């Protein structure tokens, strides 16, 4: 199979600034550019701050001009371990508006690639992109910090080009399809109840994702990997038992719905769960 990529006419705009010393966040390669009828924001965000388990760092890209036109782009949530699990349990409301969530791994510098686009408006020709940084620890917000990172200015001369790229030949094309489902269980139970809370819709999402693959005659399912987790609250061993049991219950549910061999399945947990 061959892929053709066409790069149409676009307007590239200048890079303005890096992060400032007072911030725990720096920005590299920040760009604002117009591509057709879209304004594109692209930047690499570097985070050096170590976060506590209950702490969140929220980054808000904002676009404004001197006439007080304003637009806020989807946010970046950088969470400590416990806040990461809280976010996963409530991720639906964030995903709908395109927010990005990252778990802070350790005290080393962590780089986040950010790329978003919005319909272009005339006022954006003289706009500035800034990044606002806010921190929240145990529900208590801290003072924020803002830095300008890029400015949009039209270049005087444009050189549109047509680009063609042929991908490397693959003997066997291997692809991963991810399906996210959030099942609810009664307290301390591992049985899947289809009529419990929103489970019917979540189970339908899983089956629909598998059915799409099975209907494609060019696709062979070579493995099903199930990753599970439970609430971070409570004793570690009890949460580990619940996470393992609930993950196994989902594996058995899929196994009963389809004619997949048992060897196709693998299960594991997402890092540590709860207090050790």
N, C-alpha and C positions, 0 to 999 in steps of 0.2 A: 504494500500500500504506500502511496506517495502523498506527501502533504505539501501544499503550497501556501506560503504565507505572503500576503500582500500588505506592504506598509504604505498606507495612503499619505496624502498631504497632511503634515502636522506642523505645529509651531512649537519650537523649543525655547524655553525661557531660562533666565540666568539663575545661578545658585547664589544665595545671599550670605549665610552665616552658619557657623557651627554652634555647639552648645556653649554655655557660659560657666564660669568657675563656680558660681553659687549653686549650680544644679547638680543633682546626682544622675542626670540624664543628658547625654550629648547626642547630636544628630549629625550624621554624615551623608553626603551625596543627596541632599534635599533638592528636589526639583518640582516646579510647577510648569506644566506645559499643556498646550491645547492640541488635542487630536480630534479633528473633525468638529463635531458639536459637543465634545466632552472636554472638561477640564480634569487633568490627571494630577494627582499628588503622589509623589514617590519619595521615600526616604528610608534610611537605615537608622534605627534608634538603638543606642547603646546604653544599657542600664548597669551601673556599678554599685548601686545601693543594696545592702543586705536587708532583707525583709524578715520581720518576725512572722511566726505561723499565722497570727490573726491579723496581719497587716495587708493592706492593698495600696497599690500605687496606680493612680488613674491618669492617663495621658490623653489630652483632648486637643486634636488638631483643629485650628480655627482660621478662617479666612476673613479679612476685613479690608476696607479701604478708608480713605480720609473722609468720605461722606457718610460714614457709619453704616454702610452696607456690611452685612455679617452673615457668615455661614459656619456651622459646626459640622465637622466630619465624624464618622464613627469612631468611637473611643477605643483605647487600648487599656485593658485591665491586666496589671501585673500583680499576681497574688502570691502570698505565702501559702504554705502547705494546707492549713485548715481552710483558709479563704478560697483556695482552689476547689476544694470539694463542695463548699457552699455554692460557688459559682456553677459547678456542674449540675447541681440539683435545681438551679433556677436558670439554666442556660437558654431556655426557649425564648424568653423575653429579650435576651441580648442578641441572639443569633438573628432574629427577625429584622433588626435594624443594622446588621453588619458589624457589630462590635467584635473586637479581637481580644482573646484572653490567652495569657501566657503564665505558666507557673514559674516563679523564681526558683532556680535550681540551687544556687549556692552563692558565695560572695565574689565569684569571678565576674568579669564583664560579659553580659548576655546581650546578643544582637538580635533585633527584631526587624524583619522586613515589612514595610508598610506600603500598600499600593491601593488607592481608591480613586474613583472618578465620579463626577457629577455633571449634569447638563451645564454647558457654558452659558454665562450671562454677561452682558456688555460691561457691567461694573467691575468684573474680575480682571479686566485689562490693566488695572492699576492697583491690584490687591497685594497684600502681604500675608504669608502663611506663618502662623505662630503655633507653638506647642505649649499648652498649659499643663502644669504638673501639680497634681493634688494627692495628698496622702491621707489614709484613714486607718487608725489603729484602734481595734476593739470598739468600733462604732464612733470614735471621736475623731472628727476631721481636723487636719492640721493646715497651717497656712500654705497657700499655693505659690507657684512660681511660674512665670511665663517667659518664653524666649522666642524671638523672631528667627525663622530658619530659612525662608526663601521668599523671593519677590518675582512677580510675573511681569516680564517686559517683552514685547514683540520684537523679534529680529527684523532688520530692514530687508534682508534678502533670503529667499527660501529656495531650497533645492530638493523637491520631492523626488524619490527614487523608488523603483520597483525591485523588490528583493525576492529571490527564489532560493529555497533550501530543500535539499533532499535528505531525509533522515537516514541514519545507518540501518542496514538490513538486519532484522532480528530473525533468527531461525524459529524461535518460539516467542511470541509476544506475551509477557507476563504483566498483568495489571492487578491492582488492588482496588476493591470496591468496599467502602466503609458505610455501615449503617448504624446510626446512633438511635438507641431506644432507651427510655427511662421508665422502668417498671416499678410499680408500687407493691409492697408486701405488707401484710399485717405484722405487727410488732413481734420480733423474734421468730418469724415464720419464713420458710423457704419455698413453700408451694406457690406456683403461679396461678392466680385466680383471674380468669379472663374478664369477669364482670366487676373487678375491684378498681375503683377510681377510674383512671384513664388507660388502663391496661389494654382494653380492646383496640383502641386507636394505635397504641405503641406496637402491639403484636401484629396488627395489620401492616404497619410500616415495614416490619421485618419481612413478613411474607411477600409483600409487594416487591421489595428489593430483590429477594431471591427469585421470584417468579420472572422478573425482567431478564435476569441472567439465564434462567432455564429456557426461556422462549427464544433466546438468540442462538441460532444454529452454529454460529462461529465461535461460541464460548464454551469452554469446558471448565467446570468448577473443580479446582485441584486442592482446595483446603478451605476450611471454615474455622476462623480463630475467634473465640469469644473472650472478651476482656470484661471483668466485672469488678464492682466495688460496692461497699456499703457505707453507711453514714460514719463520719469520723468521730462522732460522739460515742462515749461509752468505752468499756474495756476492750483492749486490742484483741485478745483471743476470741471473745464473743463475736466481735465484728468480723474477724477473719473467718470464723465458722459460718457466719451468715453469708458473707460474700462468696465463699466457696460453694455453699449449698445453693444459693440463688443462681450462680453462674452455671452449676451443673443442671439445675432445673430448666434453665433456658436451653441448654444443649439437648436435654431430653425432649423438650417441647418441639424443637426444630427436627430432631431425629424422628419423632412420631408423625410429623407433617409430611415428610419427604422420604424418598427411598435412598438417601445418602448412606454410604457405609460408615460404620463407627470410626474407622481409621482416618476419615476426612476431618475429624474434629480435634481441636486443641483448645484448652482453656487456661487462663491465668488471671491473676489479680493485678490491679493497677497500684503498684508500690505498697507502702504500709498503710494500715487502716486503723485509726483510733489511737488510743494511748497504749504504750507498751508497759 
